[in-house]
Structure formats: structure tokens, C-alpha cells
Amino acid sequence: MRVFSLDFRLTLAAFGLTLWSSLAPLSAKATERLTLKVGPFDQTIALDELKHFTDTGELSPTLQRFAPLLTPELRSLLNQTFAIDRNIADRFLADLLNTRDGQILLEQLQAAIPHSTTADLQTALYLTLDNAERITPLTLLSHYPQAELVIDLPTTARLALQLKRAAIQSQFLTPIMARKLAAPPLRGQSPHPSFDPTQPGPHAVRQRSLVLNDDTRQRQIKVDLYYSAQPRGPLIVLSHGFAADRRFMAYLANHLASYGFSVASLEHPGSNIDLLAEISLNRKPAEVLSAQELVNRPLDVQFLLDELETLNENWPYIKDKFNTTEVVVVGHSSGGYTAIALAGGELDLLALRKFCQESSPIGRAPADWLQCSAAPLPDRTLNFRDRRVVQVVALNPVTGHLFGEDGLSRVDVPTLILSNSRDAVAPPLDHQLQAFEQLKVSKYFVTILGATHMSITDESNSGSTMAQSTLVQEVMGAEAEPVRNLMRGVILAFVEQRTENAMIYRPFLTPYYVQSQSTPQLTMRLATELPPELSRWVQVLTVPTLVPDASRSLLAALNERWIALQHRLNPPQSCRGQLDRIFTDLLSQKPV
């Protein structure tokens, strides 16, 4: 049976492939010819010619005239393989079509395939599900119930550009970050720390699991406790991301506990791994996350701290083992949001609603769909600052528009942010770089060029649903061990800044140390401020993916933004020329 993967549920709509409410009568017809339309011009080709292009990248003589639009990005999109469970697709698509986003996506898809109907699109999907071993956009086209199909190439190319927005941003930023965040040459001898912080510490680690019941909110909080016989320093709380569990970063919990730090790794019941089963069996699939969950997550941590404070005083097994007066929160993805919220980040729900209403669904990353789940909250702002929290680590955090333009400036504790260049779930520009720029406190920005959203997870999760994704290719397992090693050393050094060992561990919080951990596949960098040129690039590439209107296309808006911001750039002339050419190619709307 095909697997309906998590990220497909989150981004299925964004690919505009399936937006149908009920099963239509299936037709025996199948597409044999495509009419490629560019403005007033059109050309009919055999579907086999397009198949040859997607298989080989070679253009037939007829397709040559469309070469500027038949880009590698479009070919990659046409070759994208999807895994869909027929049993879930019916309910998911019927529910989605009743939403505003579903209607917008249907309109966008019908603009790319003029004269198409809901029934025709639906028929193509289900014929594909029933008959195709490998499901791609091209197999959907081949099962379309019309002998000849009209494709509007400029519209299709614009949709492909929206879909590839995060990848395009990453392609621009990766070499710039590698160069601009490189550690400057050292004068004199390079420092050589006398020990390796990635190796286990001297303490034997004890572990205990608890189930805590929050009767007020009707939530059951599972937590794994890691501690030693002689704990020291602050308590560390680990908060997992969407559809994960409390063992997501077990290797990190064990490592920190081996150095004497007590660790509490909790499970958020409204956004843990069990949610996958709920989506499949009970919950409406389009409602992947309830709005209240973004409120409950920081409250889960506060409840845990309250409970541990009581147990710390009254339960002999863990008496005096958990320092709840001084807490470091380490969170991944949605857990990164949780950590930042507890550090004082103020949610700006007006800004979030504006983004969710005005942005095009087809350009959203999975993290954007997750953050928009909070839009129905009635509040204007929310602040979950907990004074027990003295440091936070946000690993691939989901921030986006949750905190508006200045909500992160209210964070008032030292913060470390990890960003991975190939993160397609929470893309670096929208969710980490802009967030880091807003912070006004002591801060560290660690980036790993070549790593993905799930690279920091425990190796035991390399067989998880996300790891088996068909849309997001994750770097996990053994190949991600350098990422986990860096997390062991850097997060330990960061937490040690709250202890008497701060100066001993300071060398591991430097650009030199982080860069020294790079491998041929993974380039690692650390910064405490973004260089001015990189900051300007962040501004240039921060272009909203708007819902298109009839008078002003997305590409026109992008082009106008690029022209308006060019004067703020000052890169080498060779770089400027190359960028002008790339943007001209990407944004041109002239007929072929």
C-alpha cells in the first residue's frame, strides 16, 4: 500500500495536483497530445516528447522554441514522485476544497490548465492512483480524460517558481553564507582545546519516565528524565517538533546528562507522533494542527516545571535533582518556536493572519502551513515569557510570521539558533535568518550547509515517516553524525555559560571551532551577527509569495522588488552581473 506521508499532507495542496471533492465517473480517454500555450502563440506536441524531456533533459525540435520555460526546475517538478494513500486522499481533498486555500489552489491549477474542470482533474488523479506505479505530475497529465490538453506555459512556469522559491533562495544564500561567515585567518597559533566536548562526560546517567496529568487542560504529558547522582547547573528541557516524540533527541539528552546536567524531555500530546494516526483515522487531514496547540506547547513546559518543582521537594527518587529555578529550553522545529515563546517572543496574530490571508498557498513551505494553523486564535498578541527560562536553543525553529516584525525583539535571554541550508520544511530565510536578525540579545547563529530539517535527530529515527518522505529528501542516519556531534559540543558549551566552567567552554562557541567540524559534505559556520552584505541579501530575497491577481502577476511583483532593492546591494561587479542575468531569466515575462 502506498504511504500518505506527513509532508505530502502538508504540501499536497501546494503542488496543486489534487483538489477534488467527490469521485467523478472515470473516462476511458487519455491524453496523447499537449498544446503548449504562450500568450497568443501555441504549439501542439505529443505527450511522448514531454516525457522524453523529463527523462533525459533533451528537447525535441518542437520543444526547442520553449527552451527558456522548460528549465531544469520545471523538469525536476515534472519528475517529482509522490506517495499517496487512496483511502486517505478522498477525505483530505474533499475537506481541503471547502477551504479558501483550496479554492485558490484550484483557481491556480485551472489557470495553468485552461478549460479544465474539477471533475476532469479528479478523474486524472484517481486513474493515476489506480493504474500508475510511479506517480508524478506527468503521469497525472497522461491520465487526464481528454485526448488533447492545453497547458499555459508561463503560468506553469510561475507556479514552478513559487514551488521552488525556498530552493532558489537556498541556492543564492549557501555560497554567500559559506564565504561571508567563514572564520577570519588567525594571527598566531590556532587554539587547540585540551578536550573534546563531543565525547561522553564523566557522570553515569540515570533515566526515569513519568506521566503527568494536567487536569485543567485535560492533557497527559509524558516525560523522560535524565540525571546523574550529583547534578549541577541549570535544568535542560527538550521540546520536540511536529509529529515527533520525547525521544527525538535522546542522544543529546544522554550527552548533556553525562556532564552532570539534568534533562527533562517532554512529549506534547497535541502535536506528537500520535497525531499521524489521528489524521489518518479520525481528524480532518486538512486540520493538521489545532490553533490551540501553539498555545498549549509553551504551557506544557510551564506545567512540567511546576510539577518537577513539586516532585523535586517531595519525591525521594529525584529530590534536589532538577533545578527548576534556572532552565534552558532546547527545541526543534515547532519546539524551537516553543523555546522562543518561553524566552519572551511575543506572538503577533494580526501579522500572522495577514500573511495567511495574502500569501499564495502554492508557495508555502510545510512550516508555513503549520504556523497558519494558529491564525484562528482570537487574540492580537500572546506572550508566554517564563522567568525560570534563562537560555534557549532553537534548532531549525518555525518562526515565519508568528512573531510579526518585532515580536522577537522581546526575547531577553541568550539564544542560539541552528539553521540548515537544505531545510525544505522550515526554510532558513523565512524561519531562521530573519528571526536571528530581530533578536537584540546575546545570540549565536549556527548554520550547516548541506544539512536538512531532520539532520539533528537521533539516528534511531532514520526510518521514520519523515525520513521516508517522497517530497523532502532528508540527510539522516550515519551521514548526519557530524551534525549530531556538533550539537553535542556546541549546546554543551552554550549551557556551560551558566556555570563556573564558562571560560573553559568558550572556545567551543567560536567560528573557529564550528568551522573545524566541517566535512566535505557539510560546511559548518557560526556567527554572532550577520555581516552587512549577508543582511542585505536577506532583505533582497525576502519576497512574499502573494495570491496573484489579474492586474499584477507574481513575477512582476518579484521583478519590481528586485529593482527597488538593487541599489542597496554592493557585491563585486561579477556577482552583480551574474545575479542580474539570473533574475532576468527567472522574472522575464516576454513571450518566447
C-alpha positions as CSV (number, residue, x, y, z in Angstrom):
1,M,0.0,0.0,0.0
2,R,1.3,3.5,-0.8
3,V,2.2,5.6,2.2
4,F,0.5,9.0,2.5
5,S,3.5,10.8,4.1
6,L,3.3,13.6,6.5
7,D,4.9,16.2,4.4
8,F,2.7,15.3,1.5
9,R,-0.3,16.0,3.7
10,L,1.2,19.4,4.5
11,T,2.2,20.3,1.0
12,L,-0.1,18.4,-1.3
13,A,-2.1,21.4,-1.9
14,A,0.9,23.5,-2.7
15,F,1.7,21.3,-5.6
16,G,-1.7,21.9,-7.0
17,L,-2.2,18.3,-8.1
18,T,-5.3,17.2,-6.2
19,L,-8.2,19.3,-5.3
20,W,-11.4,17.3,-5.8
21,S,-14.4,16.7,-3.7
22,S,-16.1,13.5,-4.9
23,L,-15.2,10.7,-7.2
24,A,-16.2,11.5,-10.8
25,P,-17.1,8.9,-13.5
26,L,-13.8,7.7,-14.9
27,S,-13.3,8.2,-18.6
28,A,-11.5,5.8,-21.0
29,K,-9.9,8.7,-22.7
30,A,-6.3,9.6,-22.0
31,T,-4.1,12.5,-23.0
32,E,-2.0,11.9,-26.1
33,R,-1.2,15.5,-27.2
34,L,-0.4,18.7,-25.3
35,T,-1.0,22.2,-26.7
36,L,1.6,24.4,-25.1
37,K,0.4,28.0,-25.0
38,V,2.5,31.2,-24.5
39,G,0.4,34.3,-24.9
40,P,-1.2,34.3,-28.3
41,F,1.1,31.6,-29.6
42,D,0.6,27.8,-29.2
43,Q,2.2,24.6,-30.4
44,T,0.8,21.1,-30.2
45,I,3.2,18.3,-29.3
46,A,3.0,14.6,-28.5
47,L,3.0,13.8,-24.8
48,D,5.9,11.5,-25.5
49,E,8.0,14.5,-26.4
50,L,7.5,15.9,-22.9
51,K,8.2,12.5,-21.4
52,H,11.5,12.4,-23.3
53,F,12.4,15.8,-21.9
54,T,11.6,14.8,-18.3
55,D,13.6,11.5,-18.7
56,T,16.7,12.9,-20.5
57,G,16.6,16.7,-20.3
58,E,16.8,16.7,-24.2
59,L,14.4,18.9,-26.2
60,S,12.8,17.8,-29.4
61,P,12.9,20.2,-32.3
62,T,9.3,21.3,-31.5
63,L,10.2,21.9,-27.8
64,Q,13.3,23.9,-28.7
65,R,11.2,27.1,-29.1
66,F,10.0,26.7,-25.5
67,A,13.6,26.2,-24.1
68,P,13.6,29.3,-21.8
69,L,10.5,28.0,-20.0
70,L,11.5,24.3,-19.9
71,T,14.0,24.9,-17.2
72,P,15.8,22.3,-15.0
73,E,13.4,23.4,-12.2
74,L,10.4,22.6,-14.3
75,R,11.9,19.3,-15.3
76,S,12.6,18.5,-11.6
77,L,9.0,19.3,-10.8
78,L,7.6,17.1,-13.6
79,N,9.8,14.2,-12.3
80,Q,8.7,14.7,-8.7
81,T,7.4,11.4,-7.3
82,F,4.5,11.3,-4.8
83,A,3.3,8.7,-2.4
84,I,-0.5,8.8,-1.9
85,D,-2.8,6.5,0.0
86,R,-6.1,6.3,-1.9
87,N,-8.0,5.6,1.3
88,I,-7.0,9.0,2.8
89,A,-7.0,11.1,-0.4
90,D,-10.8,11.2,-0.7
91,R,-11.4,12.7,2.7
92,F,-8.4,15.0,2.6
93,L,-9.2,16.5,-0.7
94,A,-12.9,16.9,0.0
95,D,-12.1,18.8,3.2
96,L,-9.5,20.9,1.5
97,L,-11.7,22.0,-1.3
98,N,-14.1,23.6,1.2
99,T,-11.4,26.0,2.4
100,R,-10.3,29.3,1.0
101,D,-6.9,27.9,0.3
102,G,-8.4,25.0,-1.6
103,Q,-10.4,27.4,-3.8
104,I,-7.3,29.5,-4.5
105,L,-5.3,26.4,-5.4
106,L,-8.0,25.1,-7.7
107,E,-8.1,28.5,-9.5
108,Q,-4.3,28.5,-9.9
109,L,-4.3,25.0,-11.3
110,Q,-7.1,25.8,-13.7
111,A,-5.1,28.8,-14.9
112,A,-2.2,26.5,-15.7
113,I,-4.6,24.0,-17.4
114,P,-7.2,26.2,-19.2
115,H,-10.6,24.6,-19.9
116,S,-10.1,22.0,-17.1
117,T,-12.9,21.1,-14.8
118,T,-13.0,19.8,-11.3
119,A,-14.3,16.5,-12.5
120,D,-11.6,16.2,-15.1
121,L,-8.8,16.9,-12.6
122,Q,-10.3,14.5,-10.1
123,T,-10.6,11.8,-12.7
124,A,-7.0,12.2,-13.7
125,L,-5.9,11.8,-10.0
126,Y,-7.9,8.6,-9.4
127,L,-6.9,7.0,-12.7
128,T,-3.3,7.7,-11.8
129,L,-3.8,6.2,-8.3
130,D,-5.4,3.1,-9.7
131,N,-3.0,2.5,-12.7
132,A,0.4,4.2,-12.1
133,E,3.3,2.6,-10.3
134,R,5.2,5.9,-10.2
135,I,3.0,8.9,-9.5
136,T,4.4,12.2,-11.0
137,P,2.7,15.3,-12.5
138,L,3.4,13.8,-15.9
139,T,1.6,10.6,-15.1
140,L,-1.3,12.7,-13.9
141,L,-1.3,14.5,-17.3
142,S,-1.2,11.2,-19.1
143,H,-4.3,10.0,-17.4
144,Y,-6.2,13.3,-18.0
145,P,-9.6,12.3,-19.6
146,Q,-9.1,14.4,-22.7
147,A,-7.2,13.4,-25.9
148,E,-5.7,16.9,-26.1
149,L,-4.8,19.1,-23.1
150,V,-3.9,22.8,-23.1
151,I,-1.0,23.9,-20.9
152,D,-0.4,27.6,-20.3
153,L,3.4,27.5,-20.0
154,P,4.1,31.0,-18.4
155,T,1.5,30.2,-15.7
156,T,3.0,26.7,-15.2
157,A,6.5,28.2,-15.0
158,R,5.3,30.8,-12.5
159,L,3.8,28.0,-10.3
160,A,7.1,26.1,-10.6
161,L,9.0,29.2,-9.5
162,Q,6.7,29.6,-6.5
163,L,7.2,25.9,-5.6
164,K,11.0,26.3,-5.9
165,R,11.1,29.6,-4.0
166,A,12.8,28.2,-0.9
167,A,15.3,26.1,-3.1
168,I,16.1,29.2,-5.2
169,Q,16.7,31.2,-2.0
170,S,19.0,28.5,-0.6
171,Q,21.0,28.3,-3.9
172,F,21.7,32.0,-3.6
173,L,22.4,32.1,0.1
174,T,24.5,28.9,0.5
175,P,27.7,30.1,-1.2
176,I,27.3,33.6,0.2
177,M,27.0,32.2,3.8
178,A,29.9,29.9,3.3
179,R,32.1,32.8,2.2
180,K,30.8,35.6,4.5
181,L,30.6,33.5,7.7
182,A,34.0,31.9,7.3
183,A,36.3,32.4,10.3
184,P,39.0,35.0,9.5
185,P,42.6,33.9,9.5
186,L,44.1,33.6,13.0
187,R,47.1,35.7,13.9
188,G,49.5,33.4,15.7
189,Q,48.8,29.8,16.7
190,S,45.3,28.3,16.4
191,P,43.8,27.4,19.8
192,H,43.7,23.7,20.5
193,P,41.2,22.8,23.2
194,S,42.6,20.2,25.6
195,F,39.5,18.0,25.5
196,D,36.7,17.0,23.1
197,P,33.2,18.2,24.2
198,T,31.5,15.7,21.8
199,Q,32.8,12.8,23.9
200,P,30.6,11.5,26.8
201,G,31.1,13.2,30.1
202,P,32.3,11.5,33.4
203,H,28.8,11.0,35.0
204,A,26.8,7.8,34.9
205,V,23.3,8.7,33.5
206,R,20.1,7.5,35.2
207,Q,16.8,7.6,33.4
208,R,13.2,7.6,34.6
209,S,9.9,8.1,32.7
210,L,6.9,9.8,34.2
211,V,3.3,10.5,33.0
212,L,2.0,13.8,34.4
213,N,-1.8,14.7,34.2
214,D,-2.8,18.3,33.6
215,D,-6.4,18.2,34.7
216,T,-7.0,21.8,34.0
217,R,-6.2,21.4,30.3
218,Q,-7.1,17.7,30.0
219,R,-3.6,16.9,28.7
220,Q,-1.3,14.0,29.6
221,I,2.3,14.9,29.5
222,K,4.8,12.1,29.1
223,V,8.4,13.0,30.1
224,D,11.8,11.2,30.2
225,L,14.1,12.3,32.9
226,Y,17.9,12.0,32.6
227,Y,20.1,12.8,35.5
228,S,23.2,11.8,37.5
229,A,24.0,11.2,41.1
230,Q,25.4,14.7,41.5
231,P,23.6,17.1,39.2
232,R,24.7,20.6,38.6
233,G,23.8,23.8,36.7
234,P,20.5,24.6,35.0
235,L,17.8,22.1,34.2
236,I,17.6,21.4,30.4
237,V,14.1,20.9,28.9
238,L,13.9,19.3,25.4
239,S,10.9,20.1,23.2
240,H,10.3,18.0,20.1
241,G,8.8,19.2,16.8
242,F,5.6,18.4,15.0
243,A,4.8,14.7,14.7
244,A,7.8,13.6,16.8
245,D,8.2,12.4,20.3
246,R,10.2,12.8,23.5
247,R,13.0,10.5,22.2
248,F,13.6,12.7,19.2
249,M,16.9,14.0,20.7
250,A,17.7,11.2,23.1
251,Y,21.4,11.2,22.2
252,L,21.6,14.9,23.2
253,A,19.8,14.2,26.5
254,N,22.2,11.4,27.4
255,H,25.2,13.5,26.4
256,L,24.2,16.5,28.5
257,A,23.3,14.3,31.5
258,S,26.7,12.7,31.3
259,Y,28.2,16.1,32.1
260,G,26.0,16.5,35.2
261,F,23.1,18.4,33.7
262,S,19.6,17.1,34.5
263,V,17.4,16.9,31.4
264,A,13.6,16.6,31.0
265,S,12.4,15.6,27.5
266,L,8.7,16.0,27.3
267,E,6.1,15.0,24.8
268,H,3.5,17.4,23.5
269,P,0.2,15.4,23.2
270,G,-1.4,17.6,20.6
271,S,1.5,17.6,18.1
272,N,3.3,14.3,18.8
273,I,3.8,11.2,16.7
274,D,0.3,10.0,17.6
275,L,-1.1,12.9,15.6
276,L,-0.2,11.0,12.4
277,A,-2.7,8.2,13.3
278,E,-5.3,10.7,14.3
279,I,-5.0,12.4,10.9
280,S,-5.3,9.1,9.1
281,L,-8.2,7.8,11.2
282,N,-10.2,10.5,12.9
283,R,-9.1,14.0,12.4
284,K,-9.8,16.0,9.2
285,P,-6.5,15.8,7.3
286,A,-6.5,19.5,6.4
287,E,-6.6,20.3,10.1
288,V,-3.0,19.1,10.7
289,L,-2.6,21.2,13.8
290,S,-5.2,22.8,16.0
291,A,-4.8,26.6,16.6
292,Q,-4.8,25.9,20.4
293,E,-1.7,23.7,20.1
294,L,0.6,26.8,19.7
295,V,-0.8,28.0,23.0
296,N,-0.6,24.6,24.7
297,R,3.1,23.9,23.8
298,P,4.6,26.6,26.0
299,L,2.0,25.8,28.6
300,D,3.1,22.2,28.6
301,V,6.6,23.3,29.5
302,Q,5.4,25.5,32.3
303,F,3.2,22.7,33.7
304,L,6.2,20.4,33.6
305,L,8.3,22.8,35.5
306,D,5.6,23.3,38.1
307,E,5.3,19.5,38.5
308,L,9.0,19.0,38.7
309,E,9.3,21.7,41.3
310,T,6.8,19.8,43.5
311,L,8.4,16.4,42.8
312,N,11.8,17.9,43.5
313,E,10.8,18.6,47.0
314,N,8.6,15.6,47.8
315,W,9.7,12.6,45.8
316,P,12.8,10.9,47.3
317,Y,13.9,9.4,44.0
318,I,14.6,12.7,42.3
319,K,14.8,15.0,45.3
320,D,17.1,18.0,44.5
321,K,17.9,16.6,41.1
322,F,16.1,19.2,39.0
323,N,16.9,22.9,39.2
324,T,13.6,24.4,38.1
325,T,14.7,27.9,39.1
326,E,17.2,28.0,36.2
327,V,16.1,26.4,32.9
328,V,17.5,26.1,29.4
329,V,14.9,25.1,26.8
330,V,16.2,23.3,23.7
331,G,13.6,22.9,21.0
332,H,13.5,21.6,17.4
333,S,11.1,22.9,14.7
334,S,7.8,23.6,16.5
335,G,9.9,23.0,19.7
336,G,12.1,25.9,18.5
337,Y,9.0,28.1,18.4
338,T,8.1,26.8,21.9
339,A,11.6,27.7,23.3
340,I,11.5,31.2,21.8
341,A,8.0,31.9,23.1
342,L,9.1,30.9,26.6
343,A,12.0,33.3,26.3
344,G,9.7,36.2,25.6
345,G,9.0,36.1,21.9
346,E,5.6,37.8,21.5
347,L,3.1,36.3,19.0
348,D,1.7,38.8,16.6
349,L,-1.5,37.2,15.5
350,L,-2.6,40.1,13.4
351,A,0.6,39.9,11.3
352,L,0.2,36.1,11.1
353,R,-3.4,36.4,9.9
354,K,-2.4,39.0,7.3
355,F,0.3,36.6,5.9
356,C,-2.0,33.6,5.8
357,Q,-4.8,35.6,4.0
358,E,-2.5,37.3,1.5
359,S,0.1,34.6,0.7
360,S,-0.4,32.1,-2.0
361,P,-0.8,28.5,-0.7
362,I,1.2,27.1,-3.5
363,G,4.3,29.0,-2.3
364,R,4.1,27.9,1.4
365,A,6.6,25.5,3.0
366,P,5.3,22.9,5.4
367,A,6.2,25.2,8.3
368,D,4.1,28.0,6.8
369,W,1.1,25.7,6.8
370,L,1.8,24.8,10.4
371,Q,2.1,28.4,11.6
372,C,-1.1,29.4,9.7
373,S,-2.9,26.8,11.9
374,A,-2.7,29.5,14.7
375,A,-4.5,32.1,12.6
376,P,-7.9,31.4,14.0
377,L,-6.8,32.3,17.6
378,P,-8.9,35.4,18.6
379,D,-6.1,37.3,20.3
380,R,-4.0,40.1,18.9
381,T,-0.8,39.2,20.8
382,L,0.3,36.4,23.1
383,N,3.3,36.3,25.4
384,F,4.4,33.2,27.3
385,R,7.5,34.5,29.0
386,D,8.6,32.3,31.9
387,R,11.2,33.9,34.1
388,R,12.6,30.5,35.0
389,V,13.9,30.2,31.5
390,V,17.5,31.7,31.3
391,Q,18.7,30.4,27.9
392,V,17.1,28.9,24.8
393,V,18.4,26.8,21.8
394,A,16.1,26.9,18.7
395,L,17.0,24.1,16.3
396,N,15.5,24.7,12.8
397,P,12.8,26.7,14.5
398,V,9.4,27.5,13.0
399,T,9.1,31.3,13.3
400,G,8.0,32.8,10.0
401,H,5.3,35.4,10.7
402,L,4.3,34.1,14.1
403,F,6.1,36.9,15.9
404,G,5.4,39.7,13.4
405,E,8.1,42.3,12.7
406,D,9.3,43.0,16.2
407,G,7.9,40.2,18.5
408,L,11.3,38.5,18.6
409,S,12.9,41.7,19.9
410,R,11.2,41.0,23.2
411,V,13.3,37.8,23.7
412,D,15.5,38.7,26.7
413,V,17.7,35.7,27.3
414,P,20.8,34.4,25.3
415,T,19.7,32.5,22.3
416,L,21.3,30.0,19.9
417,I,19.7,29.3,16.6
418,L,20.6,26.4,14.2
419,S,19.8,26.7,10.5
420,N,20.4,24.1,7.9
421,S,20.7,25.2,4.3
422,R,18.7,22.3,2.8
423,D,15.8,22.6,5.2
424,A,12.7,22.4,3.0
425,V,10.3,22.1,6.0
426,A,11.3,25.4,7.7
427,P,13.4,27.2,5.1
428,P,16.3,29.1,6.5
429,L,15.5,32.6,5.1
430,D,11.9,32.8,6.4
431,H,12.3,30.9,9.6
432,Q,15.8,31.4,11.0
433,L,17.8,34.2,9.3
434,Q,15.1,36.8,9.7
435,A,14.4,35.7,13.2
436,F,18.1,35.9,14.1
437,E,18.2,39.5,12.7
438,Q,15.4,40.5,15.0
439,L,17.0,39.3,18.2
440,K,18.5,42.0,20.4
441,V,20.2,39.8,23.0
442,S,23.4,37.8,23.2
443,K,23.0,35.4,20.3
444,Y,24.6,32.7,18.2
445,F,23.7,31.6,14.7
446,V,25.0,28.2,13.7
447,T,24.4,27.1,10.1
448,I,25.2,23.7,8.5
449,L,25.3,24.0,4.7
450,G,24.2,20.6,3.3
451,A,22.1,19.5,6.3
452,T,18.3,19.2,6.3
453,H,15.5,19.7,8.8
454,M,15.8,16.3,10.4
455,S,19.6,16.0,10.5
456,I,19.8,16.7,14.2
457,T,17.5,13.9,15.2
458,D,18.6,10.7,17.0
459,E,19.9,8.1,14.5
460,S,17.1,5.7,15.5
461,N,14.7,8.0,13.7
462,S,16.3,7.5,10.3
463,G,13.5,5.0,9.5
464,S,10.7,7.4,10.5
465,T,7.9,8.7,8.3
466,M,9.7,12.0,7.6
467,A,12.9,10.2,6.7
468,Q,11.0,8.1,4.1
469,S,9.4,11.3,2.7
470,T,8.9,11.5,-1.1
471,L,8.9,15.3,-1.2
472,V,11.6,16.2,1.3
473,Q,14.9,14.4,1.0
474,E,16.4,14.3,4.5
475,V,20.1,13.8,5.5
476,M,19.8,11.4,8.4
477,G,21.4,8.3,9.8
478,A,25.1,7.8,9.7
479,E,25.7,10.6,7.2
480,A,24.3,13.1,9.7
481,E,26.6,12.1,12.6
482,P,28.8,15.2,12.1
483,V,25.6,17.3,12.7
484,R,24.8,15.4,15.9
485,N,28.5,15.7,17.0
486,L,28.4,19.5,16.5
487,M,25.2,19.7,18.5
488,R,26.8,17.8,21.4
489,G,29.7,20.1,21.6
490,V,28.1,23.5,20.9
491,I,25.0,23.0,23.0
492,L,27.1,21.7,25.9
493,A,29.4,24.8,25.6
494,F,26.3,27.1,25.4
495,V,24.7,25.6,28.6
496,E,28.1,25.7,30.4
497,Q,28.0,29.5,30.0
498,R,25.6,29.4,33.0
499,T,28.2,27.6,35.2
500,E,31.6,28.3,36.7
501,N,33.1,26.5,33.6
502,A,32.0,29.2,31.2
503,M,35.5,30.3,30.2
504,I,36.7,26.7,29.7
505,Y,34.0,26.0,27.2
506,R,34.1,29.4,25.5
507,P,36.4,28.2,22.7
508,F,33.7,25.8,21.5
509,L,31.4,28.7,20.8
510,T,33.6,30.3,18.3
511,P,33.6,30.4,14.5
512,Y,37.0,28.6,14.5
513,Y,35.7,25.6,16.4
514,V,32.5,25.2,14.5
515,Q,34.2,25.6,11.1
516,S,36.8,22.9,12.2
517,Q,34.0,20.4,12.4
518,S,33.1,20.7,8.7
519,T,33.3,17.7,6.4
520,P,33.4,17.6,2.6
521,Q,29.6,17.2,2.6
522,L,28.7,19.5,5.4
523,T,30.1,23.1,5.8
524,M,29.7,24.5,9.3
525,R,29.7,28.1,10.3
526,L,29.0,30.2,13.4
527,A,28.3,33.9,13.8
528,T,27.1,36.3,16.5
529,E,26.0,38.9,14.0
530,L,25.2,38.7,10.3
531,P,27.7,40.6,8.1
532,P,26.2,43.6,6.4
533,E,26.3,42.1,2.9
534,L,24.5,39.0,4.1
535,S,21.9,41.1,5.8
536,R,21.3,42.9,2.6
537,W,20.9,39.6,0.7
538,V,18.3,38.6,3.4
539,Q,16.3,41.8,2.6
540,V,16.5,41.2,-1.2
541,L,15.4,37.6,-1.1
542,T,12.6,38.2,1.4
543,V,9.9,38.4,-1.2
544,P,6.3,37.4,-0.3
545,T,4.6,34.8,-2.3
546,L,1.3,36.6,-2.9
547,V,-2.0,35.4,-4.1
548,P,-1.9,36.6,-7.8
549,D,-4.4,39.0,-9.1
550,A,-5.4,39.7,-12.7
551,S,-3.6,43.0,-13.0
552,R,-0.3,42.2,-11.4
553,S,1.5,38.8,-11.6
554,L,3.8,37.3,-9.0
555,L,6.8,37.6,-11.3
556,A,6.1,41.3,-11.9
557,A,6.0,41.8,-8.2
558,L,9.2,39.9,-7.7
559,N,10.9,41.9,-10.5
560,E,9.7,45.2,-9.0
561,R,11.1,44.2,-5.6
562,W,14.4,43.2,-7.1
563,I,14.8,46.5,-9.0
564,A,13.8,48.5,-5.9
565,L,16.4,46.8,-3.7
566,Q,19.3,46.6,-6.2
567,H,20.6,50.0,-5.1
568,R,21.1,48.6,-1.5
569,L,23.5,45.9,-2.7
570,N,27.2,46.4,-3.1
571,P,28.6,43.0,-4.2
572,P,31.5,42.6,-6.6
573,Q,30.6,43.6,-10.2
574,S,31.0,40.0,-11.4
575,C,28.5,38.8,-8.8
576,R,26.1,41.7,-9.7
577,G,26.2,40.8,-13.4
578,Q,25.6,37.2,-12.7
579,L,22.6,38.0,-10.5
580,D,21.1,40.4,-13.0
581,R,21.2,37.7,-15.6
582,I,19.7,35.1,-13.3
583,F,16.9,37.3,-12.1
584,T,16.2,38.4,-15.7
585,D,15.9,34.8,-16.8
586,L,13.7,34.0,-13.8
587,L,11.4,37.0,-13.9
588,S,11.1,37.8,-17.6
589,Q,7.5,37.6,-18.9
590,K,8.2,38.4,-22.5
591,P,6.7,35.9,-25.0
592,V,9.1,33.3,-26.3
